[in-house]
């Protein structure tokens, strides 16, 4: 008779409870997709993929590398890694999974037929077992915080090596994992490598139950994402076209933030009456809602997709297309980083810094705390303690053009000094694939 320790028995019990909860709520997951589809119809399609029932996977290559990047931010970070795999391991099957339609569209646009792609199934025991049996990847790469227990444990049962790359861990996630410590420790113990962004992230992974020997601090992959020189040219041309108007670009905004930004801009226009605000909602499907808000406030809006000319009477430019934000960052006098006035935790601040823009970051920046602090130390970012500081801080930045030029150069230097995460990540991946046919057969 086999004997189990109290810890292993507790872990098994918690895993069974997790799976039971999944079986009970999975109809609600589809209800959630339907609700999201009211704003983005793409959420109504490809539901079979969410349960690992998509027939096209029967013709896919097995083996190779499976990369999960939940949405656009994670996919941007993973893109250089994916390109490395495609170039250095051409016989290796590369499969990319995402969760959002926006990220899915980018995968198909960037990689086309070079990769296999589908949505990641819900983390149900039977769907993940089916999914991993279909793919049988040699290597599973999880971006940042995508620590789904059944995905990880089923990959381990298939003999896959598993790594978290660009790993980060918020205090709230640590608290959740420690609450279910036995199960979390069992899940994290299945990871072969955890490439943490910072020392703080590494410590949190270990506190949550990861093996300290598997954790390495290698930096942030987003620091290594290359900026196309053509974007800097486009940004300069855009700035010249809009001169002399002050330009405030708000990137990756969420519900509630646009209203606060409009209120702040009403105050800014007392000193800068020709201020041009550029709004880029994090989720493009929200563009219609934002446009309605602008109309209700009597503001003249140009939607980028309309192709209309931006005139002297334009109050707001609404970016409702993918792939446009970076050149606007480069043209901006000041950038507001979305997801920080509401409790989202912030989005990637590296892109705006790399484009040479001064940033204002709201009080909710817990997901990017290390990078935000590093940029603030150079003076290239202003961190708000409270949302009611928004207008005054934006005004200070707009009024000090000399300081903007100095600190943005410092931010670009900071980014160049922190390069290296990509090379360390790809070196580890190459070592795992060395000696392998990686043919997917």
C-alpha positions as CSV (number, residue, x, y, z in Angstrom):
1,X,0.0,0.0,0.0
2,X,1.3,3.4,-1.0
3,X,1.6,6.0,1.8
4,X,1.3,9.8,1.3
5,X,2.5,12.6,3.5
6,X,0.0,15.1,4.9
7,X,1.3,17.7,2.5
8,X,0.8,15.5,-0.6
9,X,-2.7,14.4,0.6
10,X,-3.7,18.0,1.2
11,X,-2.3,19.0,-2.3
12,X,-4.4,16.2,-3.9
13,X,-7.5,17.3,-2.1
14,X,-7.0,20.9,-3.1
15,X,-6.4,19.9,-6.7
16,X,-9.6,17.8,-6.7
17,X,-11.5,20.8,-5.3
18,X,-10.0,23.0,-8.0
19,X,-11.1,20.6,-10.7
20,X,-14.6,20.2,-9.2
21,X,-15.0,24.0,-9.1
22,X,-14.0,24.1,-12.8
23,X,-16.6,21.5,-13.8
24,X,-19.3,23.5,-11.9
25,X,-18.5,26.9,-13.4
26,X,-17.4,26.1,-16.9
27,X,-20.9,27.1,-18.3
28,X,-20.3,30.5,-16.6
29,X,-17.1,30.8,-18.5
30,X,-19.0,30.7,-21.8
31,X,-21.5,33.2,-20.4
32,X,-18.5,35.5,-19.7
33,X,-17.4,35.1,-23.3
34,X,-20.9,35.9,-24.5
35,X,-20.9,39.1,-22.4
36,X,-17.6,40.2,-23.8
37,X,-18.9,39.5,-27.3
38,X,-21.4,42.3,-26.9
39,X,-18.4,44.6,-27.4
40,X,-16.3,42.4,-29.5
41,X,-18.0,39.8,-31.7
42,X,-14.8,37.8,-32.1
43,X,-15.5,36.4,-28.6
44,X,-18.5,34.5,-30.1
45,X,-16.3,32.4,-32.4
46,X,-14.0,29.5,-32.0
47,X,-15.6,28.2,-28.8
48,X,-14.5,24.7,-29.5
49,X,-10.9,25.7,-29.1
50,X,-11.7,26.7,-25.5
51,X,-12.5,23.1,-24.8
52,X,-9.7,21.6,-26.8
53,X,-12.2,20.3,-29.4
54,X,-10.9,22.1,-32.5
55,X,-10.5,19.6,-35.3
56,X,-7.6,21.4,-37.0
57,X,-5.2,20.3,-34.3
58,X,-5.4,16.7,-35.6
59,X,-3.2,17.7,-38.5
60,X,-0.8,19.7,-36.4
61,X,2.8,18.7,-35.7
62,X,3.4,17.3,-32.3
63,X,6.4,18.1,-30.1
64,X,8.3,21.3,-30.5
65,X,7.6,24.4,-28.3
66,X,4.3,25.6,-27.0
67,X,4.2,29.3,-25.9
68,X,1.3,30.8,-24.0
69,X,1.0,34.5,-24.1
70,X,-2.4,35.5,-22.7
71,X,-2.8,38.9,-24.5
72,X,-1.1,41.7,-26.5
73,X,1.4,42.7,-23.8
74,X,2.7,39.2,-23.2
75,X,2.8,38.5,-26.9
76,X,4.9,41.6,-27.6
77,X,7.4,40.4,-25.0
78,X,7.4,36.9,-26.5
79,X,7.8,38.0,-30.1
80,X,11.6,38.2,-30.2
81,X,11.7,34.7,-28.5
82,X,9.4,33.3,-31.1
83,X,11.4,34.8,-34.0
84,X,14.5,33.3,-32.5
85,X,12.9,29.9,-32.4
86,X,11.7,30.2,-36.0
87,X,15.1,31.2,-37.2
88,X,17.4,29.0,-35.2
89,X,15.2,25.9,-35.0
90,X,13.4,25.8,-38.3
91,X,12.5,22.1,-37.9
92,X,10.8,22.8,-34.6
93,X,7.0,23.0,-34.4
94,X,6.1,26.3,-32.7
95,X,2.6,26.6,-31.2
96,X,1.3,29.8,-29.8
97,X,-1.8,30.1,-27.6
98,X,-3.5,33.2,-26.5
99,X,-6.7,34.1,-24.7
100,X,-8.0,37.3,-26.3
101,X,-9.1,37.8,-30.0
102,X,-6.8,40.9,-30.3
103,X,-3.7,38.8,-29.4
104,X,-5.0,36.1,-31.7
105,X,-5.2,38.5,-34.6
106,X,-1.7,39.7,-34.0
107,X,-0.3,36.1,-34.0
108,X,-1.9,35.5,-37.4
109,X,-0.7,38.9,-38.7
110,X,2.9,38.5,-37.5
111,X,3.6,34.8,-38.0
112,X,1.0,33.7,-40.5
113,X,1.7,30.1,-41.5
114,X,5.0,29.8,-39.7
115,X,3.4,28.9,-36.4
116,X,0.5,26.8,-35.2
117,X,-2.1,28.9,-33.3
118,X,-5.3,28.5,-31.2
119,X,-6.8,29.8,-28.0
120,X,-5.6,28.1,-24.9
121,X,-8.4,25.9,-23.5
122,X,-10.0,26.6,-20.2
123,X,-8.0,25.1,-17.4
124,X,-10.3,22.1,-16.9
125,X,-8.8,18.7,-16.2
126,X,-10.2,16.9,-19.2
127,X,-9.7,19.8,-21.7
128,X,-6.1,20.3,-20.7
129,X,-5.4,16.5,-20.8
130,X,-6.9,16.3,-24.3
131,X,-4.9,19.4,-25.4
132,X,-1.6,18.2,-24.1
133,X,-2.1,14.7,-25.5
134,X,-2.7,16.3,-28.9
135,X,0.4,18.5,-28.8
136,X,2.9,16.7,-26.6
137,X,5.3,19.6,-26.6
138,X,8.9,19.1,-25.8
139,X,9.0,22.5,-24.1
140,X,6.2,24.7,-22.6
141,X,7.0,28.4,-22.2
142,X,4.6,30.5,-20.0
143,X,4.7,34.3,-20.1
144,X,4.8,36.3,-16.9
145,X,2.1,35.0,-14.5
146,X,0.2,32.3,-16.6
147,X,0.4,29.6,-13.9
148,X,-2.5,27.4,-14.8
149,X,-2.3,24.2,-12.6
150,X,-3.9,21.7,-15.0
151,X,-1.8,23.1,-18.0
152,X,1.4,22.7,-16.0
153,X,0.6,19.3,-14.4
154,X,-0.6,17.8,-17.7
155,X,2.5,19.1,-19.5
156,X,4.6,17.4,-16.9
157,X,2.7,14.1,-17.4
158,X,3.5,14.4,-21.1
159,X,7.2,14.7,-20.2
160,X,7.5,18.4,-21.2
161,X,10.0,20.7,-19.8
162,X,8.3,23.8,-18.4
163,X,9.6,27.4,-17.9
164,X,8.1,30.7,-16.9
165,X,9.7,33.5,-18.9
166,X,9.6,37.2,-18.1
167,X,8.1,36.0,-14.8
168,X,6.6,38.4,-12.4
169,X,4.6,37.9,-9.2
170,X,2.4,40.5,-7.5
171,X,1.8,40.5,-3.7
172,X,-1.8,39.6,-4.2
173,X,-0.8,36.5,-6.2
174,X,1.6,35.5,-3.5
175,X,-1.1,35.8,-0.9
176,X,-3.4,33.6,-3.1
177,X,-0.8,30.9,-3.6
178,X,0.2,30.8,0.0
179,X,-3.5,30.4,1.0
180,X,-3.4,27.1,-1.0
181,X,0.2,26.4,-0.3
182,X,0.2,22.6,-0.7
183,X,-1.4,22.7,-4.1
184,X,0.6,25.8,-5.2
185,X,3.8,24.2,-4.1
186,X,3.0,21.0,-6.0
187,X,2.2,23.1,-9.2
188,X,5.3,25.3,-8.9
189,X,7.6,22.3,-8.2
190,X,6.8,21.1,-11.8
191,X,8.6,24.1,-13.3
192,X,12.1,23.5,-14.6
193,X,13.0,27.2,-14.8
194,X,11.6,30.5,-13.7
195,X,13.1,33.5,-15.4
196,X,12.1,36.3,-13.0
197,X,12.2,40.0,-14.0
198,X,13.5,41.3,-10.7
199,X,14.9,40.1,-7.4
200,X,11.6,41.0,-5.8
201,X,9.7,38.8,-8.3
202,X,12.2,35.9,-7.6
203,X,11.7,36.2,-3.9
204,X,7.9,36.1,-4.3
205,X,8.0,33.0,-6.5
206,X,10.1,31.3,-3.8
207,X,7.7,32.5,-1.1
208,X,4.8,31.0,-3.1
209,X,6.5,27.6,-3.1
210,X,8.9,27.5,-6.1
211,X,12.2,25.7,-5.8
212,X,14.8,28.4,-5.2
213,X,17.3,26.4,-7.4
214,X,14.9,26.8,-10.4
215,X,14.6,30.6,-10.1
216,X,16.9,33.0,-11.9
217,X,16.8,36.8,-12.1
218,X,17.4,37.8,-15.8
219,X,15.6,41.1,-16.3
220,X,12.6,42.2,-18.3
221,X,12.2,40.9,-21.9
222,X,10.3,44.1,-22.8
223,X,13.6,46.0,-22.4
224,X,14.9,44.0,-25.3
225,X,12.0,44.4,-27.7
226,X,13.5,46.3,-30.7
227,X,12.0,49.6,-31.9
228,X,11.8,49.9,-35.7
229,X,13.8,53.0,-36.7
230,X,11.0,53.9,-39.1
231,X,8.8,54.5,-36.1
232,X,11.0,57.3,-34.9
233,X,10.9,58.8,-38.4
234,X,7.1,58.6,-38.4
235,X,6.9,60.1,-34.9
236,X,9.0,63.1,-36.0
237,X,6.9,63.6,-39.1
238,X,3.7,63.4,-37.0
239,X,5.1,65.9,-34.5
240,X,6.0,68.4,-37.3
241,X,2.5,68.0,-38.8
242,X,0.8,68.8,-35.5
243,X,3.1,71.7,-34.4
244,X,2.8,73.8,-32.3
245,X,0.0,72.1,-30.5
246,X,0.8,70.4,-27.2
247,X,0.2,66.7,-27.5
248,X,-1.0,64.4,-24.6
249,X,-1.2,60.7,-25.5
250,X,-3.1,58.3,-23.2
251,X,-2.2,54.7,-24.1
252,X,-4.0,51.5,-23.1
253,X,-6.8,53.2,-21.2
254,X,-9.5,51.3,-19.4
255,X,-13.1,52.1,-18.5
256,X,-13.3,55.1,-16.2
257,X,-9.9,56.5,-17.1
258,X,-11.1,58.4,-20.2
259,X,-13.6,60.4,-18.1
260,X,-10.8,61.3,-15.6
261,X,-8.5,62.3,-18.5
262,X,-11.2,64.5,-20.1
263,X,-11.7,66.2,-16.7
264,X,-8.0,66.8,-16.4
265,X,-7.8,68.1,-20.0
266,X,-10.5,70.7,-19.3
267,X,-8.2,72.1,-16.6
268,X,-5.1,71.9,-18.8
269,X,-6.8,73.9,-21.6
270,X,-7.1,76.9,-19.3
271,X,-3.3,77.3,-20.0
272,X,-3.0,75.3,-23.2
273,X,-6.2,75.9,-25.2
274,X,-4.9,74.1,-28.3
275,X,-4.1,70.9,-26.4
276,X,-4.7,67.8,-28.5
277,X,-5.6,64.6,-26.6
278,X,-5.0,61.2,-28.1
279,X,-6.9,58.3,-26.6
280,X,-5.9,54.7,-27.2
281,X,-8.2,52.3,-25.4
282,X,-6.5,49.1,-24.3
283,X,-9.3,47.1,-25.9
284,X,-10.1,48.5,-29.4
285,X,-13.7,47.2,-29.1
286,X,-14.3,49.9,-26.6
287,X,-13.7,52.6,-29.2
288,X,-17.5,53.1,-29.9
289,X,-18.2,53.6,-26.1
290,X,-15.3,56.1,-25.9
291,X,-16.5,58.0,-29.0
292,X,-20.0,58.3,-27.4
293,X,-18.5,59.8,-24.3
294,X,-16.6,62.4,-26.4
295,X,-19.8,63.2,-28.3
296,X,-21.7,63.7,-25.0
297,X,-19.1,66.2,-23.9
298,X,-19.3,68.1,-27.1
299,X,-15.7,67.4,-28.2
300,X,-14.6,67.2,-31.8
301,X,-13.1,63.7,-32.3
302,X,-11.3,62.1,-35.2
303,X,-11.2,58.3,-35.2
304,X,-7.9,57.1,-36.7
305,X,-9.6,54.4,-38.8
306,X,-11.8,57.1,-40.5
307,X,-8.8,58.6,-42.4
308,X,-10.1,62.1,-41.7
309,X,-7.6,65.0,-41.4
310,X,-6.8,66.2,-37.9
311,X,-7.6,69.9,-38.0
312,X,-7.2,72.9,-35.6
313,X,-10.7,72.2,-34.4
314,X,-10.0,68.6,-33.4
315,X,-10.0,68.1,-29.7
316,X,-9.4,64.4,-29.5
317,X,-7.8,61.7,-31.7
318,X,-9.2,58.2,-31.0
319,X,-6.9,55.4,-31.9
320,X,-9.1,52.5,-32.8
321,X,-6.6,50.5,-34.8
322,X,-3.7,48.2,-33.8
323,X,-0.1,49.0,-34.4
324,X,-0.4,52.8,-34.3
325,X,0.3,53.7,-30.7
326,X,4.2,53.8,-30.8
327,X,4.5,56.6,-33.3
328,X,2.1,58.7,-31.3
329,X,4.2,58.0,-28.2
330,X,7.2,59.3,-30.0
331,X,5.4,62.5,-31.0
332,X,3.9,63.2,-27.6
333,X,4.9,66.0,-25.2
334,X,3.6,63.8,-22.4
335,X,2.2,60.2,-22.1
336,X,-0.3,59.0,-19.6
337,X,0.1,55.2,-19.0
338,X,-3.3,53.5,-18.9
339,X,-4.5,51.0,-16.4
340,X,-3.0,53.0,-13.5
341,X,-5.9,55.3,-12.6
342,X,-8.1,52.2,-12.1
343,X,-7.1,49.1,-10.3
344,X,-5.6,47.2,-13.2
345,X,-2.0,47.5,-12.2
346,X,-0.6,49.2,-15.3
347,X,0.7,48.3,-18.7
348,X,4.1,48.3,-20.4
349,X,5.9,51.6,-19.8
350,X,9.0,50.6,-21.7
351,X,7.5,51.4,-25.2
352,X,6.8,55.0,-24.4
353,X,10.3,55.4,-22.8
354,X,12.0,53.8,-25.7
355,X,10.2,56.3,-28.0
356,X,11.6,59.2,-25.9
357,X,8.4,60.2,-24.1
358,X,7.9,61.5,-20.6
359,X,5.2,59.5,-18.7
360,X,2.7,60.1,-16.0
361,X,1.7,56.9,-14.2
362,X,-1.2,56.7,-11.8
363,X,-1.3,55.2,-8.3
364,X,-2.3,51.7,-9.5
365,X,1.0,50.5,-10.9
366,X,1.6,47.3,-8.9
367,X,2.1,45.1,-12.0
368,X,5.0,47.3,-13.2
369,X,6.3,48.5,-9.9
370,X,10.0,47.8,-10.6
371,X,10.1,49.4,-14.1
372,X,7.9,52.3,-13.0
373,X,10.3,53.0,-10.1
374,X,13.4,52.7,-12.3
375,X,11.9,55.2,-14.8
376,X,10.9,57.6,-12.0
377,X,14.4,57.5,-10.6
378,X,15.7,58.8,-13.9
379,X,13.0,61.5,-13.9
380,X,11.4,60.1,-17.0
381,X,8.2,59.1,-15.2
382,X,6.1,60.8,-12.6
383,X,4.3,58.5,-10.2
384,X,1.0,59.8,-8.8
385,X,0.0,59.0,-5.2
386,X,-3.6,59.9,-5.9
387,X,-5.7,60.3,-9.0
388,X,-6.6,63.9,-8.1
389,X,-2.9,64.8,-8.8
390,X,-3.4,64.0,-12.5
391,X,-4.1,67.5,-13.9
392,X,-1.5,69.3,-11.9
393,X,1.2,66.8,-12.8
394,X,0.4,66.8,-16.5
395,X,0.6,70.6,-16.4
396,X,4.0,70.6,-14.8
397,X,5.4,68.2,-17.4
398,X,3.8,70.2,-20.3
399,X,5.3,73.4,-19.0
400,X,8.9,72.1,-18.7
401,X,10.1,71.2,-22.2
402,X,13.8,71.4,-21.3
403,X,13.4,68.9,-18.5
404,X,11.4,66.6,-20.8
405,X,14.3,66.4,-23.3
406,X,16.9,65.6,-20.6
407,X,15.0,62.9,-18.8
408,X,13.8,61.1,-21.9
409,X,17.4,60.7,-22.9
410,X,18.1,59.2,-19.5
411,X,15.2,56.8,-19.9
412,X,16.5,55.5,-23.2
413,X,19.9,55.0,-21.6
414,X,18.3,53.1,-18.8
415,X,16.6,50.7,-21.3
416,X,19.9,50.1,-23.2
417,X,21.7,49.3,-19.9
418,X,19.1,46.7,-19.0
419,X,19.3,44.7,-22.2
420,X,20.2,41.1,-21.9
421,X,17.0,39.2,-20.8
422,X,16.4,38.0,-24.4
423,X,19.9,36.5,-24.8
424,X,19.6,34.7,-21.4
425,X,16.2,33.4,-22.2
426,X,17.1,32.1,-25.7
427,X,20.4,30.6,-24.4
428,X,18.3,28.5,-21.9
429,X,15.8,27.5,-24.6
430,X,18.6,26.5,-27.0
431,X,20.3,24.4,-24.3
432,X,17.0,22.4,-23.8
433,X,16.5,21.8,-27.5
434,X,20.2,20.9,-28.1
435,X,20.6,17.4,-29.4
436,X,16.9,17.1,-30.1
437,X,15.5,16.6,-33.6
438,X,12.7,18.9,-32.6
439,X,10.9,17.7,-35.8
440,X,7.5,17.5,-34.1
441,X,7.1,14.0,-35.5
